[in-house]
Amino acid sequence: MDQKISIKIAGRVFNLTASSPEMEELYRRAADAINARFAAFSRSHPGRSALDILSLVALNETVIRLGMQRDIDQYKNAEKQLEKDLENYLKDHTQ
């Protein structure tokens, strides 16, 4: 069931539609995280425009996401290698 919600990011209100209560919670948590990062960057970069600060927030969050994706890919590759090693070990020791 779609639900209309309003969230505020950097002092601006955005009207969105959440497809579920879980999605609404994600939108609200994301807005809170963005606002916290916005406040931190605003303090560390005084005099910058809201657009500049939001650009820094977007860059920072994207760098974090890409780093996490890289880590996930490395873990998946390590898992595949461990599975191969286990298969080879079992093949060698069960004959």
C-alpha positions as CSV (number, residue, x, y, z in Angstrom):
1,M,0.0,0.0,0.0
2,D,1.5,3.3,-1.1
3,Q,1.7,6.0,1.5
4,K,2.5,9.7,0.9
5,I,5.2,11.0,3.2
6,S,7.2,14.2,3.6
7,I,10.8,14.4,4.5
8,K,13.1,17.3,5.0
9,I,16.6,17.5,3.7
10,A,18.8,20.5,4.2
11,G,15.7,22.6,5.1
12,R,13.7,21.6,2.0
13,V,10.6,19.5,2.1
14,F,10.2,16.7,-0.3
15,N,6.9,14.8,-0.9
16,L,7.5,11.2,-1.7
17,T,5.5,7.9,-2.0
18,A,6.6,5.0,0.1
19,S,5.5,1.6,-1.2
20,S,5.6,0.0,2.3
21,P,6.3,0.9,6.0
22,E,9.8,-0.5,5.5
23,M,10.4,1.8,2.6
24,E,9.1,4.8,4.6
25,E,11.5,3.9,7.4
26,L,14.4,3.7,4.9
27,Y,13.4,7.2,3.5
28,R,13.3,8.7,6.9
29,R,16.6,7.1,8.1
30,A,18.3,8.2,4.8
31,A,17.0,11.8,5.3
32,D,18.3,11.8,8.9
33,A,21.7,10.5,7.7
34,I,21.9,13.1,5.0
35,N,20.9,15.9,7.4
36,A,23.5,14.8,9.9
37,R,26.2,14.7,7.2
38,F,25.0,18.1,5.9
39,A,25.3,19.6,9.3
40,A,28.8,18.2,9.8
41,F,30.0,19.5,6.4
42,S,28.3,22.9,7.0
43,R,30.4,23.2,10.2
44,S,33.6,22.2,8.5
45,H,33.1,24.2,5.4
46,P,31.6,27.5,6.5
47,G,30.5,29.9,3.9
48,R,29.8,27.2,1.3
49,S,26.4,27.1,-0.4
50,A,23.8,24.5,0.4
51,L,24.4,23.1,-3.1
52,D,28.1,22.8,-2.5
53,I,27.5,21.1,0.9
54,L,24.9,18.7,-0.6
55,S,27.4,17.9,-3.4
56,L,30.0,17.0,-0.8
57,V,27.5,14.8,1.0
58,A,26.6,13.0,-2.2
59,L,30.3,12.5,-3.0
60,N,31.1,11.2,0.5
61,E,28.2,8.8,0.6
62,T,28.9,7.5,-2.9
63,V,32.6,6.9,-2.0
64,I,31.4,5.0,1.1
65,R,28.9,2.9,-1.0
66,L,31.5,2.1,-3.7
67,G,34.0,1.1,-1.0
68,M,31.4,-1.2,0.5
69,Q,30.6,-2.7,-2.9
70,R,34.3,-3.3,-3.5
71,D,34.6,-5.1,-0.1
72,I,31.5,-7.2,-0.9
73,D,33.0,-8.2,-4.3
74,Q,36.3,-9.1,-2.6
75,Y,34.4,-11.2,0.0
76,K,32.4,-13.0,-2.7
77,N,35.7,-13.8,-4.6
78,A,37.3,-15.1,-1.4
79,E,34.2,-17.2,-0.7
80,K,34.4,-18.7,-4.2
81,Q,38.1,-19.5,-3.7
82,L,37.4,-21.1,-0.3
83,E,34.7,-23.3,-1.9
84,K,37.1,-24.4,-4.6
85,D,39.8,-25.1,-2.1
86,L,37.3,-27.1,0.1
87,E,36.1,-29.1,-2.9
88,N,39.7,-29.9,-3.9
89,Y,40.6,-30.9,-0.4
90,L,37.6,-33.2,-0.1
91,K,38.3,-34.7,-3.5
92,D,41.9,-35.4,-2.5
93,H,41.0,-36.8,0.9
94,T,38.0,-38.9,0.2
95,Q,39.4,-41.2,-2.4
